[in-house]
Amino acid sequence: MAVTTPRPAQTIPFTTGDGCALELGHHRGAGSPVLLVHGASAASDTFRIGETATLVEHLLGQRFDVWTLGWRASMRRVQAVYCANTSTDFTIDAAAAHDVPEAIARMRAAGVSGKIGVVGHCMGGAIVTQAIAQGMLAAADVENVVVTALGLFYRAAIDNVVKAQDAVLEKLLIDQHQALLHPTKKWLSTLCQVDPGDGDWNPLLQLPYGVWSQTPLRHQCLVEFCHRLSYMFGMPYLPDSIPTIHDNLLPLQFGYIPVQFLLHCTQNLRRGYAAPFVVASRGRSLASDEAYLQHEPFRDRKLTLITGELNSLWHRDSIDTMHEWLLLGRRVDQPRAVRKIVLAGYGHQDLYWGIKAPTDVFPRIVEGLRL
């Protein structure tokens, strides 16, 4: 059976400068502070579940003071944030500019001193590295950074690349005003008043999902939630590495994602790298915009980049390219340390949840935080 770490006894709510009500969780430990930033459509529970152990417990055992951030694309926050203000900016830009920097500031206000290590997974890694690139996270605050699966460069498996080109998300967001997407729930504009319940997606998604379900791309299991997740994002784990979680606990780990946020991911995938969101874009090609590809903000950092060799959500090229980019130019202009770790036999979420993750992955994260 899977192991879980209870949610933190101390939760600190805070509101960003652009009005999003978010939360910090604090697992108090005797050691260096570390902030864990989960992926979109997930929650900080990502770090509190595993087949044999959890990252939070491992870090506490290694004498870290553990903090978790529930940011604007968290399954625990996104519906409330949307319902409080339906015009909320759900772009990667907004999350990078506000959520992580203001979480660091809130930790300082709570009495945290010294440099704060940061671990970002999936889109959590994307908003952390973009916040650094935008000059929103000072090296005096955050020096050691561990990102898993994704940084500033976006590469995906072929089925995700194809889906990124079909403009469905633009039609959902711009033409049909669908703000949130859930793995199983229907979309209703009244979801702030009434739970829409489970059901088919908009036909723009549901019809191609039916076709996709008949292809070899669908995992050959009987877990419908697994199929719908895989269609939305690409296969987010190696099922054999997380048997209990796959069969019983997936619905507790994934929920709503903002369509605008997902569209921004798609725009970055089309370009291949992080760039500002383009409003109302419908084209398959986007103009070059390298505003976020700035080396200087990374110079005084120690970065560890980790991914699974078999990651089919974000292809390992995402981390390979980030590693190559960080090492461009003169040695004096490069980060203080850069490590790349590609783990054989791992995909995406199983980097945290897998049976052997506590021995294969967690020590690498600790090493990155202690470089």
C-alpha positions in Angstrom: 0.0 0.0 0.0 1.1 3.6 -0.7 2.6 5.7 2.1 1.3 9.2 2.8 2.5 12.1 4.9 -0.3 14.0 6.6 -1.0 17.5 5.4 1.0 20.1 7.5 -0.5 21.1 10.8 0.4 24.7 10.0 -1.0 26.3 6.9 -0.3 30.0 6.1 -2.8 31.6 3.7 -1.5 34.6 1.7 -2.8 36.7 -1.2 -0.6 37.6 -4.1 -0.3 41.2 -5.4 -2.7 40.3 -8.3 -5.3 38.9 -5.9 -4.9 35.1 -5.8 -5.5 33.5 -2.5 -2.8 30.9 -2.1 -1.3 28.9 0.8 1.9 27.8 2.3 2.2 24.5 4.2 4.9 24.1 6.9 6.3 20.7 8.0 8.5 22.0 10.7 12.0 20.5 10.7 15.3 21.3 12.4 17.5 22.4 9.5 17.8 24.4 6.2 14.6 25.7 4.7 13.3 24.2 1.4 10.3 25.1 -0.6 8.5 22.4 -2.7 6.6 23.6 -5.8 4.3 21.0 -7.4 3.0 20.7 -11.0 -0.1 22.1 -12.5 -3.4 20.2 -12.0 -1.7 18.6 -9.0 -1.1 19.8 -5.4 1.7 19.7 -2.8 0.3 16.2 -2.0 2.7 15.2 -4.8 5.4 15.4 -2.3 3.4 13.7 0.5 2.7 10.4 -1.2 4.7 7.5 -2.5 4.6 3.7 -2.9 7.3 3.2 -0.2 8.2 6.7 1.2 7.5 10.3 0.7 9.8 13.2 -0.2 8.6 15.3 2.7 9.4 12.6 5.2 12.8 12.0 3.6 13.7 15.7 3.7 12.6 15.9 7.4 14.8 12.9 8.1 17.7 14.7 6.4 17.2 17.7 8.6 15.4 20.1 6.3 12.6 22.5 7.3 10.0 21.8 4.7 7.6 24.2 3.2 5.1 23.5 0.4 3.4 26.0 -1.9 -0.2 25.7 -3.2 0.0 28.1 -6.1 -2.6 29.3 -8.6 -2.7 26.1 -10.7 -3.0 23.9 -7.7 -6.0 21.5 -7.8 -6.6 22.7 -4.2 -6.6 26.4 -5.1 -7.6 26.9 -8.7 -11.4 26.7 -8.4 -11.5 29.1 -5.4 -9.2 31.5 -7.2 -11.2 31.4 -10.3 -14.6 31.8 -8.5 -13.2 34.8 -6.5 -12.3 36.5 -9.8 -13.2 35.0 -13.1 -10.8 37.3 -14.9 -7.8 36.0 -12.9 -4.6 35.8 -15.0 -3.7 32.1 -15.1 -0.7 32.4 -17.3 2.7 30.9 -16.5 3.9 34.6 -16.5 1.6 35.5 -13.6 2.6 32.4 -11.6 6.3 33.1 -12.1 6.0 36.8 -11.3 3.8 36.4 -8.2 3.4 33.0 -6.7 6.9 31.7 -6.0 8.5 35.1 -5.2 5.7 36.1 -2.8 5.8 32.6 -1.2 9.5 33.3 -0.4 8.6 36.7 1.0 5.9 35.1 3.1 8.4 32.6 4.5 10.7 35.5 5.4 7.8 37.2 7.2 7.3 34.0 9.1 10.8 34.1 10.4 12.8 32.0 7.9 16.4 33.1 7.7 19.3 32.0 5.5 19.1 30.8 1.9 16.1 28.8 0.9 16.4 25.8 -1.3 13.7 25.2 -3.9 12.5 22.0 -5.6 10.2 22.5 -8.5 8.5 19.6 -10.3 7.0 19.8 -13.8 5.3 23.1 -14.2 6.5 23.9 -10.8 10.0 23.7 -12.2 8.9 25.9 -15.1 7.6 28.7 -13.0 10.6 28.6 -10.7 13.1 28.8 -13.5 11.0 31.5 -15.3 10.9 33.5 -12.0 14.7 33.4 -11.8 15.0 34.4 -15.5 12.6 37.3 -14.9 14.8 38.5 -12.0 12.0 37.8 -9.5 14.1 35.4 -7.2 17.3 36.9 -5.9 20.3 34.6 -5.5 20.6 35.9 -2.0 17.3 34.3 -1.2 17.4 31.2 -3.5 20.7 29.7 -4.5 20.2 25.9 -4.6 17.5 24.9 -7.1 16.4 21.4 -8.1 14.0 21.1 -11.0 12.5 17.8 -12.2 11.3 17.2 -15.7 11.0 20.8 -16.9 12.7 24.2 -16.8 12.7 26.9 -19.5 12.7 24.5 -22.5 9.6 22.6 -23.6 9.9 19.3 -25.4 7.2 16.6 -25.5 6.4 13.2 -26.9 4.9 13.1 -30.4 1.3 12.7 -29.4 1.5 15.8 -27.2 3.2 17.7 -30.0 0.3 16.8 -32.4 -2.3 17.9 -29.8 -0.4 21.2 -29.4 -1.0 22.0 -33.0 -4.8 21.5 -33.3 -5.9 24.8 -31.7 -8.5 23.1 -29.5 -7.5 25.0 -26.4 -7.9 28.4 -28.2 -11.4 27.4 -29.3 -12.3 26.3 -25.7 -10.9 29.5 -24.1 -11.7 32.2 -26.6 -14.8 30.9 -28.4 -16.5 28.9 -25.8 -15.3 30.7 -22.7 -14.3 27.5 -20.8 -12.0 28.5 -18.0 -11.1 25.2 -16.3 -10.6 21.7 -17.4 -10.8 18.6 -15.2 -9.8 15.0 -15.9 -13.3 13.7 -15.3 -15.7 16.6 -14.6 -17.9 18.3 -17.1 -17.5 22.0 -17.7 -20.4 24.3 -16.6 -20.2 28.0 -16.3 -22.1 27.7 -13.0 -19.5 25.5 -11.3 -18.9 28.2 -8.7 -22.5 27.5 -7.5 -23.0 23.9 -8.4 -20.6 21.0 -8.8 -21.0 20.0 -12.5 -20.3 16.3 -11.7 -18.5 13.8 -13.9 -19.3 13.5 -17.5 -18.0 14.0 -21.0 -15.7 16.9 -22.0 -16.7 19.4 -24.6 -17.0 17.6 -28.0 -13.8 19.4 -29.1 -12.0 17.2 -26.6 -14.3 14.3 -26.2 -14.5 13.2 -29.8 -10.8 13.0 -30.4 -10.4 11.3 -27.0 -12.7 8.6 -28.2 -10.5 8.1 -31.3 -7.3 8.2 -29.2 -8.7 5.6 -26.8 -8.7 3.1 -29.6 -5.0 3.6 -30.4 -1.9 1.9 -28.8 -1.2 5.3 -27.0 -3.8 4.4 -24.4 -2.5 2.4 -21.4 -3.9 -1.0 -21.4 -5.6 -0.8 -18.0 -9.1 -0.5 -16.7 -8.6 2.8 -14.9 -10.6 5.4 -16.8 -9.0 8.2 -14.8 -5.6 7.0 -16.0 -6.8 7.2 -19.7 -8.2 10.7 -19.3 -5.0 12.0 -17.6 -2.9 10.4 -20.3 -5.0 12.1 -23.0 -4.8 15.5 -21.3 -1.1 15.6 -20.5 0.6 12.6 -22.0 1.4 9.5 -19.9 2.3 11.1 -16.5 4.0 8.0 -14.9 5.2 4.5 -15.5 2.2 2.6 -14.0 4.2 -0.5 -13.0 6.3 1.7 -10.7 3.3 3.1 -8.9 0.9 0.1 -8.7 -1.1 1.1 -5.6 -1.3 4.8 -6.6 -2.3 4.0 -10.1 -5.0 1.6 -9.2 -6.6 3.4 -6.2 -5.4 7.0 -5.6 -5.0 8.9 -8.9 -8.3 10.9 -8.4 -6.8 12.4 -5.2 -3.7 13.6 -7.0 -5.0 15.5 -10.0 -7.9 18.0 -10.6 -8.7 21.2 -12.3 -6.2 23.0 -14.5 -6.9 26.5 -16.0 -7.3 26.3 -19.7 -5.4 29.6 -20.1 -2.4 28.0 -18.3 -2.6 24.9 -20.4 -2.7 27.1 -23.5 0.4 28.9 -22.4 2.1 25.6 -22.0 1.1 24.7 -25.5 2.4 28.0 -26.9 5.8 27.3 -25.2 5.8 23.8 -26.6 5.2 25.3 -30.1 8.2 27.6 -29.6 10.3 25.1 -27.7 11.0 27.5 -24.9 9.4 29.8 -22.3 8.1 33.0 -23.6 5.4 35.6 -22.7 1.8 34.5 -23.2 0.3 35.6 -26.5 -3.3 36.7 -26.0 -5.9 35.4 -28.6 -3.2 33.6 -30.6 -4.6 31.0 -32.9 -1.6 30.3 -35.1 0.5 27.2 -35.1 3.7 29.3 -35.3 4.6 32.1 -32.9 7.0 34.9 -33.4 10.4 34.5 -31.7 10.5 36.1 -28.2 13.5 35.3 -26.1 12.6 37.7 -23.3 13.0 35.0 -20.7 16.2 33.3 -22.0 18.5 35.4 -19.9 21.7 33.8 -18.5 22.7 36.4 -16.0 20.1 35.7 -13.3 21.3 32.1 -13.2 25.0 32.9 -12.7 25.1 32.8 -8.9 23.0 29.6 -8.6 23.6 25.9 -8.0 21.2 24.0 -10.2 20.3 20.3 -10.3 18.2 19.1 -13.3 16.6 15.7 -13.0 14.3 13.7 -15.3 13.3 10.2 -16.2 14.8 8.6 -19.3 11.3 7.4 -20.2 9.4 10.6 -19.4 6.6 10.8 -22.0 4.9 13.9 -20.6 8.0 16.2 -20.9 10.6 14.5 -23.1 14.1 14.3 -21.5 15.2 16.8 -24.2 13.5 19.4 -22.0 16.2 18.9 -19.4 19.0 18.1 -21.9 18.4 21.5 -23.6 18.2 23.4 -20.3 21.5 21.9 -19.2 23.2 22.8 -22.5 21.8 26.3 -22.4 23.0 26.9 -18.8 26.6 26.0 -19.9 26.8 28.3 -22.8 29.4 31.1 -22.9 32.3 31.8 -20.6 32.8 29.9 -17.4 32.6 33.1 -15.4 29.1 33.7 -16.8 27.8 30.2 -16.0 26.0 29.1 -12.8 28.2 28.2 -9.9 27.2 24.6 -10.3 25.1 22.7 -12.8 24.2 19.0 -12.6 22.1 16.9 -15.0 20.7 13.5 -13.9 18.7 11.3 -16.3 17.4 8.3 -14.5 16.9 5.0 -16.4 13.6 3.3 -15.8 11.8 6.4 -14.7 9.1 8.5 -16.3 7.5 11.6 -14.7 5.5 11.3 -11.4 7.2 8.1 -10.5 10.3 10.3 -9.9 8.5 11.0 -6.6 6.0 8.1 -6.2 8.0 5.1 -7.5 8.8 2.1 -5.5 12.5 2.8 -5.7 12.3 6.6 -5.7 13.5 6.9 -2.0 16.8 5.3 -3.0 17.2 6.4 -6.6 15.8 9.9 -6.6 15.4 11.4 -3.2 19.2 11.3 -2.4 19.9 13.2 -5.6 17.5 15.9 -4.6 19.2 16.2 -1.2 22.6 16.4 -2.9 21.2 19.2 -5.1 20.0 21.1 -2.1 23.4 20.8 -0.4 25.7 21.5 -3.3 
